[in-house]
Amino acid sequence: MQVRPNQSYRGVSCALAKRYSKGFATVGMPSVLSSSLWARLPLGEDRAPAQHNQRPAWRLGQVFRFPPQSVDPMCLLAFQYRCVDNAPILVAHNREELFDRPTQVPRIQSGKPRSVCGIDRKAGGTWLGVNQHGLFATVTNRSDVIGPPKARSRGVLCRELLTFVDAASAVEHAATELATGRYAGANYVCADPDYAAVVYGGERVEVVELQPGLHLLTNGQINNPNDSRQAFVRRLLTLQKLDSAVAFLAVASRTFSRKPDSAGRRGVIIAEEDYGTVSSTLVSLSLKTQNAVFQYAPGPPSSKSYDDLSALLRQVLSTDK
């Protein structure tokens, strides 16, 4: 996917950050970034609140970023949105992290609104969760921005997103926070049955509304045709029709459990010496609470079976609004 100078994005002209490396504006890792980048900041407090079917209003601003460094892939997300009538949100997610990073398995968290999510015990944030309003939120790290020396935890921001009533409000908060420059590179996906979007916190902060369909995300742009890992997973997922929640979860569980072959290729699971796939999550948010599904493998799903935590999710979704 290419970004061109002065490309119009949702009616606002966006300037492209200068590059001093070979190649032009492709999704990847430039060697040097301009320190002055364009971001989209929320308008003043007198702006009318965004509704589900309204896009948040934005203005151009400035955000300062630090040069990128090489990092391993950080998480894999498959998100099927509004393709199945009774299950508008279907998710498969592999978390990739250092093996020695302490983690608390998903459970019902205290506070309001109630939510189900795992906790990164080092920073106190989360990588994925669902709240009582049916809002889904997740984060994947990006490889193009490392952030300031004392960057705020990206997982803490993800956990904050679960305090909102709807996806539009969560998206606006994520974009506002990322524009402060306090975070290393990250992508946030927020979704409810009425609205879904990805917030890029990379070279610049962008909000891209997601249309019905199957979306793949790793550590760059969503649905990036130049991302070989996304392309491989998409091929595996679309070998069968994903026309029901049961079909999606069955195909996704096999796909996200796939180990590399003897040559170390054609796999989804990552297993380096001290880093790799540390957990996997499957979620189905149904229009009927009793059909909601939350399954979690506390390790690579190639060797750890998925535990059924659906009762926790249904309990949260049944909470009085």
JOGI-V790918 format. One record per residue. N is the residue number from 1. RES is the residue in three letters. PHI is phi in whole degrees, -180 to 180 (* if undefined). PSI is psi in degrees with one decimal (* if undefined). OMEGA is omega as a letter, one per 20 degrees, with the letter a starting at -180 (NA if undefined). Layout:
# JOGI-V790918
N;RES;PHI;PSI;OMEGA
N;RES;PHI;PSI;OMEGA
This chain:
# JOGI-V790918
1;MET;*;131.7;a
2;GLN;-107;149.9;r
3;VAL;-117;124.3;a
4;ARG;-105;153.3;r
5;PRO;-57;137.8;r
6;ASN;59;29.5;r
7;GLN;-64;135.8;r
8;SER;-80;125.4;a
9;TYR;-128;109.6;a
10;ARG;53;41.9;r
11;GLY;82;5.2;r
12;VAL;-122;133.6;a
13;SER;-75;129.4;a
14;CYS;-115;124.8;r
15;ALA;-83;143.3;r
16;LEU;-87;133.0;r
17;ALA;-64;138.6;a
18;LYS;-66;141.3;r
19;ARG;-119;142.2;r
20;TYR;-115;14.6;r
21;SER;-108;170.0;r
22;LYS;-69;152.4;a
23;GLY;90;168.2;a
24;PHE;-139;114.1;r
25;ALA;50;44.5;r
26;THR;-104;156.7;r
27;VAL;-67;119.6;a
28;GLY;170;-150.4;a
29;MET;-125;99.6;r
30;PRO;-70;154.8;a
31;SER;-78;-31.4;r
32;VAL;-140;138.5;r
33;LEU;-116;148.3;r
34;SER;-64;142.9;a
35;SER;-77;-16.0;a
36;SER;-110;109.7;a
37;LEU;-122;158.3;a
38;TRP;-88;140.9;r
39;ALA;-133;167.5;r
40;ARG;-114;115.0;a
41;LEU;-109;148.4;r
42;PRO;-67;149.9;r
43;LEU;-73;-179.4;a
44;GLY;-66;174.5;a
45;GLU;-68;-14.1;a
46;ASP;-81;-1.5;r
47;ARG;-71;141.2;r
48;ALA;-66;142.5;a
49;PRO;-60;144.8;r
50;ALA;-73;138.1;r
51;GLN;-98;171.6;a
52;HIS;-58;-38.4;a
53;ASN;-97;15.4;r
54;GLN;-120;139.4;r
55;ARG;-84;140.3;r
56;PRO;-61;144.9;r
57;ALA;-83;144.3;a
58;TRP;-138;157.9;r
59;ARG;-130;163.0;r
60;LEU;-76;143.9;r
61;GLY;-146;-162.6;a
62;GLN;-135;138.2;r
63;VAL;-139;144.1;a
64;PHE;-106;132.5;a
65;ARG;-124;162.0;r
66;PHE;-106;154.8;a
67;PRO;-59;148.3;a
68;PRO;-78;165.7;r
69;GLN;-138;162.4;a
70;SER;-71;131.5;r
71;VAL;-138;162.0;r
72;ASP;-76;163.4;r
73;PRO;-58;142.4;a
74;MET;-128;90.2;r
75;CYS;84;150.5;a
76;LEU;-134;128.6;a
77;LEU;-127;131.2;r
78;ALA;-116;125.7;a
79;PHE;-133;109.8;r
80;GLN;-102;120.4;a
81;TYR;-117;122.7;r
82;ARG;53;42.9;r
83;CYS;-107;-19.7;r
84;VAL;-116;125.5;a
85;ASP;-55;-43.9;a
86;ASN;-98;5.5;r
87;ALA;-145;81.2;a
88;PRO;-68;-21.9;a
89;ILE;-124;116.4;r
90;LEU;-127;130.9;a
91;VAL;-136;137.7;r
92;ALA;-129;134.2;a
93;HIS;-147;126.6;r
94;ASN;-108;126.8;r
95;ARG;-94;130.0;r
96;GLU;-117;127.0;a
97;GLU;-159;170.5;r
98;LEU;-63;136.9;a
99;PHE;-65;-26.9;a
100;ASP;-93;7.7;r
101;ARG;-78;123.0;a
102;PRO;-70;138.7;a
103;THR;-139;141.1;r
104;GLN;-105;129.1;a
105;VAL;-65;158.0;a
106;PRO;-57;138.9;r
107;ARG;-157;173.8;r
108;ILE;-74;125.6;a
109;GLN;-93;150.5;r
110;SER;-73;164.9;r
111;GLY;97;175.3;r
112;LYS;-125;140.7;i
113;PRO;-68;159.0;r
114;ARG;-71;151.6;a
115;SER;-150;160.3;r
116;VAL;-115;123.0;r
117;CYS;-164;157.0;r
118;GLY;-83;165.9;a
119;ILE;-128;130.9;r
120;ASP;-79;107.8;a
121;ARG;-73;-10.8;r
122;LYS;-79;-44.1;a
123;ALA;-112;-15.9;r
124;GLY;90;4.7;a
125;GLY;-96;-167.0;r
126;THR;-138;166.3;r
127;TRP;-109;-14.5;a
128;LEU;-170;141.9;r
129;GLY;-169;170.4;r
130;VAL;-136;136.9;r
131;ASN;-107;178.2;a
132;GLN;-65;-18.6;r
133;HIS;-87;3.0;a
134;GLY;80;20.1;r
135;LEU;-87;124.7;r
136;PHE;-103;137.0;r
137;ALA;-142;141.4;r
138;THR;-150;163.3;a
139;VAL;-134;140.5;r
140;THR;-125;141.8;r
141;ASN;-76;150.7;r
142;ARG;-105;157.4;a
143;SER;-101;-0.8;a
144;ASP;-101;-6.5;a
145;VAL;-142;127.5;r
146;ILE;-99;-14.0;r
147;GLY;83;178.3;a
148;PRO;-73;166.2;a
149;PRO;-57;-37.7;r
150;LYS;-114;59.7;a
151;ALA;-65;144.1;r
152;ARG;-73;147.2;a
153;SER;-63;128.1;r
154;ARG;-67;-33.0;r
155;GLY;-69;-33.5;r
156;VAL;-63;-40.3;r
157;LEU;-64;-39.6;r
158;CYS;-61;-40.2;r
159;ARG;-66;-36.0;r
160;GLU;-62;-35.8;a
161;LEU;-62;-27.1;r
162;LEU;-76;-1.2;r
163;THR;-90;-2.3;a
164;PHE;-93;158.4;a
165;VAL;-80;-33.1;a
166;ASP;-142;166.8;a
167;ALA;-67;-38.2;a
168;ALA;-59;-43.2;r
169;SER;-67;-39.8;r
170;ALA;-65;-40.6;r
171;VAL;-62;-44.2;r
172;GLU;-62;-40.9;r
173;HIS;-66;-43.3;r
174;ALA;-61;-45.3;a
175;ALA;-64;-41.6;r
176;THR;-62;-44.3;a
177;GLU;-66;-45.0;a
178;LEU;-63;-31.2;a
179;ALA;-69;-13.3;r
180;THR;-74;-16.9;a
181;GLY;78;13.6;a
182;ARG;-86;-1.8;a
183;TYR;-121;151.2;r
184;ALA;-72;171.0;a
185;GLY;-60;137.9;a
186;ALA;-158;153.9;r
187;ASN;-117;136.7;r
188;TYR;-121;131.9;r
189;VAL;-113;125.5;r
190;CYS;-125;136.8;a
191;ALA;-152;143.5;r
192;ASP;-136;-180.0;a
193;PRO;-63;-16.6;a
194;ASP;-105;-20.7;a
195;TYR;-156;140.7;r
196;ALA;-145;145.5;r
197;ALA;-156;156.2;r
198;VAL;-109;137.7;r
199;VAL;-111;116.0;r
200;TYR;-89;124.1;r
201;GLY;-113;64.1;a
202;GLY;-112;-124.3;r
203;GLU;-61;-33.6;r
204;ARG;-144;164.1;r
205;VAL;-90;124.9;a
206;GLU;-134;148.5;r
207;VAL;-117;124.7;r
208;VAL;-123;115.8;r
209;GLU;-70;138.5;a
210;LEU;-100;129.6;r
211;GLN;-89;165.6;r
212;PRO;-54;137.1;r
213;GLY;150;-177.2;r
214;LEU;-96;124.8;a
215;HIS;-120;138.4;r
216;LEU;-119;138.6;a
217;LEU;-142;135.3;r
218;THR;-125;-116.8;a
219;ASN;-111;24.5;r
220;GLY;-140;-129.3;r
221;GLN;-86;152.9;r
222;ILE;-74;143.2;r
223;ASN;53;44.2;a
224;ASN;-81;113.5;a
225;PRO;-65;-16.8;r
226;ASN;-91;0.0;r
227;ASP;-92;106.1;a
228;SER;-65;-31.6;r
229;ARG;-69;-43.5;r
230;GLN;-61;-44.6;a
231;ALA;-62;-41.5;r
232;PHE;-64;-46.2;a
233;VAL;-66;-38.4;r
234;ARG;-62;-42.1;r
235;ARG;-60;-44.3;a
236;LEU;-65;-40.7;a
237;LEU;-71;-30.3;a
238;THR;-98;12.1;r
239;LEU;-67;-23.1;r
240;GLN;-127;159.2;r
241;LYS;-71;130.4;r
242;LEU;-101;60.5;a
243;ASP;-99;12.1;r
244;SER;-154;161.6;r
245;ALA;-63;-39.5;a
246;VAL;-63;-44.2;a
247;ALA;-64;-45.2;a
248;PHE;-60;-49.2;a
249;LEU;-65;-37.3;r
250;ALA;-67;-48.0;a
251;VAL;-67;-42.0;a
252;ALA;-65;-39.2;a
253;SER;-63;-37.7;r
254;ARG;-70;-43.3;a
255;THR;-64;-46.9;a
256;PHE;-77;-5.5;r
257;SER;-100;0.5;a
258;ARG;-72;123.5;r
259;LYS;-89;153.6;r
260;PRO;-63;156.7;r
261;ASP;-78;-174.2;a
262;SER;-63;-22.6;r
263;ALA;-91;2.7;r
264;GLY;80;19.2;a
265;ARG;-119;174.9;r
266;ARG;55;37.3;r
267;GLY;-124;161.8;r
268;VAL;-109;-36.4;r
269;ILE;-68;137.6;r
270;ILE;-111;131.4;a
271;ALA;-143;87.8;r
272;GLU;-93;-175.1;a
273;GLU;-63;-45.7;a
274;ASP;-127;13.9;a
275;TYR;-151;146.0;r
276;GLY;164;-158.9;a
277;THR;-74;116.9;a
278;VAL;-106;-15.4;r
279;SER;-167;167.3;r
280;SER;-145;144.4;a
281;THR;-134;138.1;r
282;LEU;-122;131.3;a
283;VAL;-135;136.7;r
284;SER;-130;116.5;r
285;LEU;-101;107.1;a
286;SER;-95;158.2;r
287;LEU;-68;-20.9;r
288;LYS;-105;120.6;a
289;THR;-54;-38.3;a
290;GLN;-67;-11.2;r
291;ASN;-103;1.1;a
292;ALA;-66;144.7;a
293;VAL;-129;136.4;r
294;PHE;-141;111.3;r
295;GLN;-122;141.5;a
296;TYR;-140;127.2;r
297;ALA;-103;119.0;a
298;PRO;-82;47.9;a
299;GLY;165;-176.3;r
300;PRO;-60;128.8;a
301;PRO;-68;-6.8;r
302;SER;-72;-22.3;a
303;SER;-126;-14.5;r
304;LYS;-118;128.9;a
305;SER;-76;157.1;r
306;TYR;-77;130.2;r
307;ASP;-89;138.7;a
308;ASP;-87;108.7;r
309;LEU;-108;21.1;a
310;SER;-60;-32.7;a
311;ALA;-61;-35.9;r
312;LEU;-66;-45.2;r
313;LEU;-63;-43.1;a
314;ARG;-65;-36.0;r
315;GLN;-63;-44.0;r
316;VAL;-66;-45.2;a
317;LEU;-67;-20.6;r
318;SER;-85;-5.9;a
319;THR;-62;138.8;r
320;ASP;-59;130.7;r
321;LYS;-76;*;NA
